[in-house]
Amino acid sequence: MIQKYLLLGCLLAPAFVSKAQVDTNIIKNIQNEAANHSQMEMLAQQLMDDIGPRLIGSPQLLKANDWLLKTYKSWGIDAHNEKYGTWPGWERGQTNIVMTAPRTDQLDGIQLAWSPETPKGKPVEGDVILLPMLKDSMALQAWLPMAKGKIVLIAQQQVSGRPESSWKEYALEADYKHYLEQKEKALNAWSDGLKAMGTNTNKIQTQLEAAGAAALVSSYWTGGWSSNRIFGTKTKKIPHVDVRMEDYQMLCRFVQRGITPRLQIATTSKHLGPMPAQNTLAEIKSKVNPEQYVMLSAHFDSWDGGTGATDNGTGSILMMEVMRILKKYYPNPKRSIIVGHWGSEEQGLNGSKAFAADHKDFLPKISVLFNQDNGTGRISKLSGLGFLDAYDYFRRWFGYLPEENRKAIETTFPGDPGGRGGSDYAAFIPYDVPAFFLLSNNWDYGMYTWHTTLDTYDKIVWEEMRRNAVTMATLVYLACEEPEVFSRRKAELPLEKGERMKWPQPQDANRTGQGY
């Protein structure tokens, strides 16, 4: 998930009389259950420990979809899986990376998603070379034959393995300034070098594969202690692994000193052919207004360097917990409550885009949608996203939240819809659905858990998660109790580069995984 943050101002709701006939006993029961009888820790263990990461196209994601169905049905909530396409299937196996020269050392690394396995799972061994920074594309084409049979290092070298915050805290001011200058210089040299050669981080992978390289090694360091991001490879025939930052730097240092390291890389993985791409939907049907909906939204897929705990296991189990609580204490809602657990958000909001495109007749029935997708922290930011009357609703609704929850949330109204967004709420905005992204407090999300090897169960902060369940369940209850559906009136959007910002337009999903 990537999100452009808006300028925010604090919203504090004064006392008022709501337009809705609110039952404060229901609110009390909902909030007490969320705060004191949470089931989220067990849900997280079942999802993250028992099933693990949920890469689109993997058997683990399909297993997780079925687990959702079983869990919802155990609570008496109707649920179903809805296929919207296919995705190239792949199942992770083992990764073993050993430096065999100039000494023997077990390196810390993992194959990238969709990486081919080494032939019959046996090691590929070869000399290690470093992708050079050459003057132009002709020079690169002349160099590429040198990669045949070699294991090629294709990532930027780093100035220091310490986070910038460590330098800022401990270094002398002049040394810290020098470090920042060197860091910027190294980044520019790398990006400018790739550009000069007419390539980029994706293209060079296919170029090296075509040139006959034996394997590729990268290291996508986040800038935090021992934290690497893990995405997917572009290779089709040769293995591609990511190694921890210092292991990678050591290999680079050897090469630059004229010492040729050798690596032995063994990976096992399975390409499974087209696999179902699907969403899971669950619903508590209203008997009062069954064709009006309050919608919950969270993506269920993840990258698979870790177990997808904070991106977006936390958002997923939060929505499950809200549904469980509402079924228990608000079983006859005045509007139907539906939750979407989306697939392939990480590859471009594909699950939610497909749902919106396939259910255009359903979208006008959604009164309001609440989306959650960025870590484990308490809900702390909310934008009106250009809906003119959003302030009126949230001002009243926030008055029913505990003070610590309410005061934690900074708001911008009316706000604007921004670009195409970095989470699933953005799939609904082009259809004029009031879809809101409830952003969480950071908790080092960007540096340490977003798409990294460290995105695991132990990073979840349960005190914050329980606060979020209180907030979300309360908002859903109040949205159901509103006499009228949420207003779709739009504010006049601000100027952007001298022109009036435009409302986002619908986009269909990638339903095959081709071209990704």
C-alpha positions as CSV (number, residue, x, y, z in Angstrom):
1,M,0.0,0.0,0.0
2,I,1.3,3.5,-0.9
3,Q,-0.7,6.6,0.0
4,K,-0.2,10.3,-0.8
5,Y,-0.9,12.0,2.5
6,L,-2.9,15.2,2.7
7,L,-2.5,18.2,4.9
8,L,-4.6,17.6,8.0
9,G,-6.2,19.5,10.7
10,C,-7.6,18.2,14.0
11,L,-11.3,17.4,14.4
12,L,-12.8,17.5,17.8
13,A,-16.6,16.9,18.0
14,P,-18.6,19.0,20.4
15,A,-21.6,17.6,22.2
16,F,-24.7,17.3,20.0
17,V,-27.9,15.5,19.3
18,S,-27.5,13.1,16.4
19,K,-30.0,13.0,13.5
20,A,-30.2,9.3,14.0
21,Q,-32.0,7.5,16.8
22,V,-28.9,6.0,18.3
23,D,-29.1,3.2,20.9
24,T,-26.3,4.0,23.3
25,N,-26.6,0.6,24.9
26,I,-25.7,-1.1,21.6
27,I,-22.7,1.3,21.2
28,K,-21.6,0.5,24.8
29,N,-21.8,-3.3,24.1
30,I,-20.0,-2.9,20.8
31,Q,-17.1,-0.9,22.3
32,N,-16.9,-3.2,25.4
33,E,-16.6,-6.3,23.2
34,A,-14.0,-4.7,21.0
35,A,-11.9,-3.4,23.9
36,N,-12.1,-6.3,26.3
37,H,-13.1,-9.5,24.5
38,S,-11.1,-9.3,21.2
39,Q,-10.6,-12.4,19.1
40,M,-8.1,-10.7,16.8
41,E,-5.0,-12.3,18.3
42,M,-6.2,-15.8,17.6
43,L,-7.4,-14.8,14.1
44,A,-3.9,-13.4,13.4
45,Q,-2.3,-16.6,14.6
46,Q,-4.5,-18.7,12.4
47,L,-4.0,-16.4,9.4
48,M,-0.3,-15.5,9.7
49,D,1.2,-18.5,11.5
50,D,-1.0,-21.4,10.2
51,I,-1.4,-20.1,6.6
52,G,1.3,-17.5,6.2
53,P,1.8,-15.0,3.4
54,R,-0.9,-14.7,0.8
55,L,0.8,-13.9,-2.6
56,I,-1.7,-13.6,-5.5
57,G,-1.5,-16.9,-7.5
58,S,-0.3,-18.9,-4.6
59,P,-2.1,-21.9,-3.0
60,Q,-1.8,-20.1,0.3
61,L,-4.0,-17.3,-0.7
62,L,-6.7,-19.7,-1.9
63,K,-6.4,-21.6,1.4
64,A,-6.8,-18.3,3.2
65,N,-9.9,-17.4,1.2
66,D,-11.5,-20.7,2.3
67,W,-10.4,-20.0,5.9
68,L,-12.4,-16.7,5.7
69,L,-15.5,-18.6,4.6
70,K,-15.2,-21.1,7.4
71,T,-14.6,-18.5,10.0
72,Y,-17.5,-16.2,8.9
73,K,-19.9,-19.1,8.7
74,S,-18.9,-20.2,12.3
75,W,-20.2,-16.8,13.3
76,G,-23.4,-17.2,11.4
77,I,-22.4,-14.8,8.7
78,D,-23.0,-15.6,5.0
79,A,-19.8,-15.5,2.9
80,H,-18.7,-16.5,-0.5
81,N,-15.7,-16.4,-2.9
82,E,-16.1,-14.5,-6.1
83,K,-13.7,-15.2,-9.0
84,Y,-12.8,-12.3,-11.2
85,G,-9.9,-13.7,-13.2
86,T,-6.7,-15.7,-13.0
87,W,-3.1,-15.1,-12.1
88,P,0.1,-17.0,-12.8
89,G,0.4,-19.6,-10.1
90,W,3.6,-19.9,-8.1
91,E,4.5,-21.6,-4.8
92,R,7.6,-20.7,-2.8
93,G,10.0,-23.4,-1.8
94,Q,13.4,-23.3,-0.1
95,T,16.3,-20.9,-0.8
96,N,19.9,-21.7,0.0
97,I,22.7,-19.3,-0.8
98,V,26.3,-20.1,0.0
99,M,29.5,-18.2,-0.8
100,T,32.1,-20.8,-1.7
101,A,35.0,-18.4,-2.4
102,P,37.1,-16.7,-1.3
103,R,35.8,-18.4,1.9
104,T,32.7,-20.4,2.8
105,D,29.8,-18.4,4.2
106,Q,26.1,-19.0,4.5
107,L,24.3,-15.9,3.2
108,D,20.9,-14.6,4.3
109,G,18.6,-14.4,1.4
110,I,15.3,-15.3,-0.2
111,Q,14.1,-15.9,-3.8
112,L,11.8,-13.3,-5.3
113,A,8.2,-14.1,-6.1
114,W,7.7,-16.0,-9.3
115,S,11.4,-16.8,-9.5
116,P,12.2,-20.0,-11.4
117,E,13.8,-22.7,-9.4
118,T,17.3,-23.9,-10.0
119,P,17.3,-26.9,-12.4
120,K,15.8,-29.9,-10.4
121,G,16.3,-27.9,-7.3
122,K,20.1,-28.4,-7.5
123,P,22.5,-25.5,-6.9
124,V,23.7,-23.2,-9.6
125,E,27.3,-22.1,-9.0
126,G,29.2,-19.4,-10.6
127,D,31.6,-16.4,-10.4
128,V,30.0,-13.2,-9.2
129,I,30.2,-10.0,-11.2
130,L,28.8,-6.5,-10.6
131,L,26.6,-4.7,-13.1
132,P,28.8,-1.8,-14.1
133,M,27.6,1.8,-14.7
134,L,28.5,2.4,-18.4
135,K,28.2,5.6,-20.5
136,D,25.4,4.6,-22.8
137,S,23.2,1.8,-24.1
138,M,25.7,0.8,-26.8
139,A,28.3,0.2,-24.1
140,L,25.8,-1.9,-22.1
141,Q,25.1,-4.0,-25.2
142,A,28.8,-4.5,-25.7
143,W,29.2,-5.6,-22.1
144,L,26.2,-8.0,-21.7
145,P,28.0,-11.0,-23.2
146,M,30.3,-10.8,-20.2
147,A,27.4,-11.9,-18.0
148,K,27.1,-15.3,-19.6
149,G,27.3,-18.0,-17.0
150,K,27.9,-15.5,-14.3
151,I,25.9,-14.6,-11.2
152,V,25.2,-10.8,-11.5
153,L,24.8,-8.3,-8.7
154,I,22.2,-5.8,-9.9
155,A,21.4,-3.5,-6.9
156,Q,22.8,-0.2,-5.7
157,Q,25.6,-0.2,-3.2
158,Q,24.9,1.6,0.1
159,V,27.1,4.1,2.0
160,S,26.3,2.7,5.4
161,G,24.2,-0.1,6.9
162,R,23.1,2.2,9.7
163,P,19.7,3.9,9.4
164,E,19.8,7.6,8.8
165,S,18.2,8.1,12.3
166,S,21.3,6.5,13.9
167,W,23.6,8.8,12.1
168,K,21.5,11.8,13.1
169,E,21.5,10.8,16.7
170,Y,25.2,9.8,17.2
171,A,27.4,11.4,14.6
172,L,29.1,14.8,14.8
173,E,27.1,17.3,12.7
174,A,29.8,17.5,10.0
175,D,29.9,13.7,9.7
176,Y,26.2,13.5,9.5
177,K,26.1,16.1,6.8
178,H,28.8,14.3,4.9
179,Y,26.9,11.0,5.2
180,L,23.8,12.6,3.7
181,E,25.8,14.0,0.8
182,Q,27.4,10.6,0.1
183,K,24.1,8.9,0.3
184,E,22.5,11.3,-2.2
185,K,25.5,11.0,-4.5
186,A,25.4,7.2,-4.5
187,L,21.6,7.2,-5.2
188,N,22.0,9.7,-8.1
189,A,24.9,7.8,-9.6
190,W,22.9,4.6,-9.6
191,S,19.7,6.0,-11.1
192,D,21.6,8.2,-13.6
193,G,23.7,5.3,-14.6
194,L,20.8,3.1,-15.4
195,K,19.1,5.9,-17.3
196,A,22.3,6.5,-19.3
197,M,22.4,2.8,-20.3
198,G,18.8,3.0,-21.4
199,T,17.6,0.5,-18.9
200,N,16.0,0.3,-15.4
201,T,15.7,-2.2,-12.5
202,N,13.0,-4.2,-14.3
203,K,14.5,-4.2,-17.8
204,I,18.0,-5.1,-16.8
205,Q,16.7,-8.4,-15.4
206,T,15.3,-9.5,-18.8
207,Q,18.4,-8.2,-20.5
208,L,20.8,-10.2,-18.3
209,E,18.6,-13.3,-18.6
210,A,18.7,-13.0,-22.4
211,A,22.5,-12.6,-22.2
212,G,22.8,-16.0,-20.5
213,A,23.4,-15.0,-16.9
214,A,23.3,-17.9,-14.5
215,A,21.4,-16.0,-11.7
216,L,20.7,-12.5,-10.4
217,V,21.3,-11.2,-6.9
218,S,19.7,-8.0,-5.6
219,S,19.3,-6.3,-2.3
220,Y,16.4,-3.9,-1.8
221,W,17.4,-2.3,1.5
222,T,14.8,-0.1,3.2
223,G,17.2,2.0,5.1
224,G,16.4,0.2,8.4
225,W,18.2,-2.4,10.4
226,S,18.2,-5.7,8.5
227,S,15.1,-4.8,6.6
228,N,14.8,-5.7,2.9
229,R,11.7,-5.3,0.6
230,I,10.7,-8.4,-1.3
231,F,8.8,-8.1,-4.5
232,G,8.7,-10.2,-7.7
233,T,11.2,-11.0,-10.4
234,K,11.0,-10.4,-14.1
235,T,13.1,-13.4,-15.0
236,K,11.5,-16.5,-16.6
237,K,14.3,-19.1,-16.7
238,I,17.0,-18.1,-14.2
239,P,16.7,-17.7,-10.4
240,H,16.6,-14.3,-8.8
241,V,17.4,-13.9,-5.1
242,D,17.5,-11.0,-2.7
243,V,20.2,-11.0,0.0
244,R,20.5,-9.0,3.2
245,M,22.2,-5.7,2.9
246,E,25.6,-6.5,4.4
247,D,26.0,-9.8,2.6
248,Y,25.4,-7.9,-0.7
249,Q,27.9,-5.2,0.2
250,M,30.5,-7.8,1.1
251,L,30.2,-9.3,-2.4
252,C,30.5,-5.9,-4.0
253,R,33.6,-5.1,-2.0
254,F,35.3,-8.3,-3.0
255,V,34.6,-7.6,-6.7
256,Q,35.9,-4.1,-6.4
257,R,39.1,-5.3,-4.8
258,G,39.7,-7.7,-7.7
259,I,38.7,-10.8,-5.7
260,T,36.1,-13.0,-7.5
261,P,33.6,-14.4,-5.1
262,R,31.6,-17.5,-6.1
263,L,28.1,-18.3,-5.0
264,Q,26.1,-21.5,-4.9
265,I,22.4,-20.8,-5.2
266,A,19.7,-23.5,-4.8
267,T,16.0,-22.7,-4.9
268,T,12.9,-24.8,-5.1
269,S,9.6,-23.3,-6.2
270,K,6.7,-24.4,-8.4
271,H,5.1,-22.6,-11.3
272,L,1.5,-23.8,-11.2
273,G,-0.2,-22.4,-14.3
274,P,-3.2,-20.1,-14.1
275,M,-4.7,-19.9,-10.6
276,P,-8.0,-18.4,-9.6
277,A,-7.9,-14.7,-8.7
278,Q,-10.8,-14.0,-6.3
279,N,-12.3,-11.8,-3.6
280,T,-14.1,-13.0,-0.5
281,L,-17.4,-11.2,0.4
282,A,-19.3,-11.6,3.7
283,E,-22.6,-10.0,4.5
284,I,-25.0,-9.3,7.4
285,K,-28.3,-8.7,5.6
286,S,-30.7,-6.0,6.8
287,K,-34.4,-6.7,7.1
288,V,-35.2,-2.9,7.1
289,N,-33.2,-1.6,4.1
290,P,-31.7,-4.8,2.6
291,E,-30.7,-3.0,-0.6
292,Q,-28.7,-0.3,1.1
293,Y,-25.2,-1.1,2.3
294,V,-22.4,0.0,4.6
295,M,-19.3,-1.5,3.3
296,L,-16.0,-2.6,4.9
297,S,-12.9,-3.0,2.7
298,A,-9.4,-4.5,3.2
299,H,-7.1,-6.3,0.9
300,F,-6.3,-9.9,1.8
301,D,-3.3,-10.7,-0.4
302,S,0.2,-9.8,0.6
303,W,3.8,-10.0,-0.6
304,D,5.6,-13.0,0.8
305,G,8.9,-11.9,2.3
306,G,7.3,-12.0,5.7
307,T,3.8,-13.2,6.5
308,G,1.9,-10.1,5.4
309,A,1.1,-9.2,9.0
310,T,0.7,-5.4,8.8
311,D,0.1,-5.3,5.1
312,N,-2.6,-6.2,5.3
313,G,-3.3,-9.0,7.7
314,T,-4.1,-6.4,10.4
315,G,-6.7,-4.7,8.2
316,S,-8.2,-8.0,7.3
317,I,-8.6,-9.3,10.8
318,L,-9.9,-5.9,11.9
319,M,-12.7,-6.1,9.4
320,M,-13.4,-9.7,10.5
321,E,-13.6,-8.6,14.1
322,V,-15.9,-5.8,13.3
323,M,-18.3,-8.1,11.5
324,R,-18.1,-10.6,14.4
325,I,-19.0,-7.9,16.9
326,L,-21.8,-6.4,14.9
327,K,-23.3,-9.8,14.3
328,K,-23.3,-10.4,18.0
329,Y,-24.7,-7.0,19.2
330,Y,-26.4,-5.6,16.1
331,P,-27.7,-8.6,14.3
332,N,-30.6,-6.7,12.7
333,P,-28.9,-3.7,11.1
334,K,-30.9,-0.9,9.5
335,R,-28.7,-1.3,6.4
336,S,-27.0,-4.4,5.2
337,I,-23.3,-4.6,6.1
338,I,-20.9,-6.1,3.6
339,V,-17.2,-6.6,3.7
340,G,-14.8,-7.1,0.8
341,H,-11.5,-8.9,1.3
342,W,-9.8,-8.1,-2.0
343,G,-7.2,-10.1,-4.0
344,S,-4.2,-8.7,-5.8
345,E,-4.2,-5.2,-4.3
346,E,-0.4,-5.3,-4.3
347,Q,-0.4,-5.5,-8.1
348,G,-2.7,-2.6,-8.7
349,L,-5.9,-2.8,-6.7
350,N,-7.1,-5.6,-9.1
351,G,-9.6,-7.3,-6.8
352,S,-11.4,-4.2,-5.8
353,K,-11.3,-2.7,-9.4
354,A,-12.8,-6.0,-10.7
355,F,-15.5,-5.9,-8.1
356,A,-16.4,-2.3,-8.9
357,A,-16.4,-2.9,-12.7
358,D,-18.4,-6.1,-12.4
359,H,-21.0,-4.7,-10.0
360,K,-21.8,-1.3,-11.3
361,D,-25.5,-1.8,-10.4
362,F,-24.5,-2.5,-6.8
363,L,-22.3,0.6,-6.3
364,P,-25.2,3.1,-6.0
365,K,-26.5,1.0,-3.1
366,I,-23.4,1.6,-1.0
367,S,-24.1,4.4,1.4
368,V,-20.5,4.6,2.7
369,L,-17.3,2.5,2.6
370,F,-14.5,2.3,5.2
371,N,-11.1,1.0,4.1
372,Q,-8.1,0.1,6.3
373,D,-4.7,-0.9,5.0
374,N,-1.5,0.5,6.5
375,G,-0.1,-1.2,9.5
376,T,-0.9,-1.8,13.1
377,G,-1.3,1.8,14.5
378,R,-4.3,3.5,15.8
379,I,-6.5,5.3,13.2
380,S,-5.0,8.8,13.1
381,K,-5.8,10.4,9.7
382,L,-9.0,10.9,7.6
383,S,-9.7,12.9,4.5
384,G,-13.1,13.8,3.2
385,L,-11.6,13.0,-0.3
386,G,-13.7,15.7,-1.9
387,F,-17.2,14.7,-0.6
388,L,-18.7,18.0,0.4
389,D,-20.8,16.9,3.4
390,A,-18.4,14.4,4.9
391,Y,-17.5,16.7,7.7
392,D,-21.1,16.7,9.0
393,Y,-21.3,12.9,9.2
394,F,-17.9,12.4,10.8
395,R,-18.3,15.3,13.2
396,R,-21.4,13.6,14.6
397,W,-20.1,10.1,14.5
398,F,-16.8,10.9,16.2
399,G,-18.8,12.2,19.2
400,Y,-19.6,8.6,20.1
401,L,-16.0,7.5,20.2
402,P,-13.9,7.3,23.4
403,E,-12.0,10.5,23.8
404,E,-8.6,9.0,23.2
405,N,-9.8,7.5,19.9
406,R,-11.4,10.7,18.8
407,K,-8.5,13.0,19.7
408,A,-6.1,10.7,17.8
409,I,-7.8,11.3,14.5
410,E,-6.7,14.4,12.4
411,T,-8.9,15.3,9.5
412,T,-9.1,17.2,6.3
413,F,-12.4,18.4,4.9
414,P,-13.6,18.4,2.3
415,G,-10.2,17.2,1.0
416,D,-9.8,15.9,-2.5
417,P,-9.6,12.4,-4.1
418,G,-6.0,12.8,-5.1
419,G,-4.7,10.5,-7.8
420,R,-5.6,6.9,-8.2
421,G,-4.7,6.1,-4.7
422,G,-2.7,3.4,-3.1
423,S,-5.4,1.3,-1.5
424,D,-8.7,-0.2,-2.4
425,Y,-11.0,2.7,-1.5
426,A,-9.6,4.3,-4.7
427,A,-11.3,1.7,-6.8
428,F,-14.7,3.0,-5.7
429,I,-14.1,6.8,-5.8
430,P,-14.4,7.0,-9.6
431,Y,-18.0,5.7,-9.3
432,D,-18.9,8.4,-6.8
433,V,-19.0,6.0,-3.8
434,P,-18.2,7.8,-0.6
435,A,-15.2,5.6,0.2
436,F,-12.9,6.6,3.0
437,F,-9.4,5.5,3.9
438,L,-8.8,5.4,7.7
439,L,-5.0,5.8,7.9
440,S,-3.1,4.4,10.9
441,N,-0.3,5.8,13.0
442,N,3.0,4.9,11.5
443,W,4.8,2.6,13.9
444,D,7.8,2.5,11.5
445,Y,5.5,0.9,8.8
446,G,7.3,2.4,5.8
447,M,10.8,1.4,6.9
448,Y,10.3,-1.9,8.7
449,T,7.2,-3.7,7.7
450,W,5.8,-2.5,4.4
451,H,6.6,-5.3,1.9
452,T,9.6,-6.5,3.9
453,T,11.0,-9.7,5.4
454,L,10.1,-8.3,8.8
455,D,6.3,-8.0,8.2
456,T,5.4,-10.7,10.8
457,Y,3.0,-11.3,13.7
458,D,5.4,-9.9,16.4
459,K,5.1,-6.4,14.9
460,I,1.4,-6.1,15.6
461,V,0.4,-3.7,18.5
462,W,-2.7,-5.2,20.0
463,E,-3.6,-2.2,22.1
464,E,-3.9,-0.1,18.9
465,M,-5.7,-2.9,17.1
466,R,-8.4,-3.0,19.8
467,R,-8.8,0.8,19.6
468,N,-9.3,0.5,15.8
469,A,-12.0,-2.2,16.3
470,V,-13.8,0.2,18.7
471,T,-13.6,3.0,16.2
472,M,-14.6,1.0,13.1
473,A,-17.5,-1.0,14.7
474,T,-18.9,2.2,16.1
475,L,-18.7,4.0,12.7
476,V,-20.4,1.2,10.9
477,Y,-23.2,1.0,13.5
478,L,-23.8,4.8,13.2
479,A,-23.6,4.7,9.4
480,C,-26.3,2.0,9.4
481,E,-28.5,4.1,11.7
482,E,-28.4,7.3,9.5
483,P,-31.9,8.2,8.3
484,E,-30.6,8.8,4.8
485,V,-27.8,7.4,2.8
486,F,-24.5,9.2,2.8
487,S,-24.4,12.4,0.7
488,R,-22.6,12.1,-2.7
489,R,-22.3,15.9,-3.2
490,K,-18.8,16.8,-4.4
491,A,-16.7,19.8,-3.5
492,E,-15.1,21.9,-6.1
493,L,-11.7,20.4,-6.4
494,P,-8.5,22.5,-6.0
495,L,-6.2,23.7,-8.7
496,E,-3.2,21.5,-9.5
497,K,-0.5,23.0,-11.7
498,G,-2.8,25.7,-12.8
499,E,-5.7,23.4,-13.8
500,R,-8.7,22.2,-11.9
501,M,-8.1,18.7,-10.4
502,K,-10.3,16.1,-12.1
503,W,-12.3,13.3,-10.4
504,P,-10.6,9.9,-11.0
505,Q,-11.9,7.8,-13.8
506,P,-12.7,4.1,-13.6
507,Q,-10.1,1.5,-14.5
508,D,-10.6,-2.2,-15.1
509,A,-8.4,-4.8,-13.3
510,N,-5.6,-6.9,-14.6
511,R,-7.5,-10.2,-14.7
512,T,-4.7,-12.5,-16.1
513,G,-1.5,-11.2,-14.5
514,Q,-0.1,-10.7,-18.0
515,G,2.2,-7.7,-18.4
516,Y,2.7,-7.3,-14.7
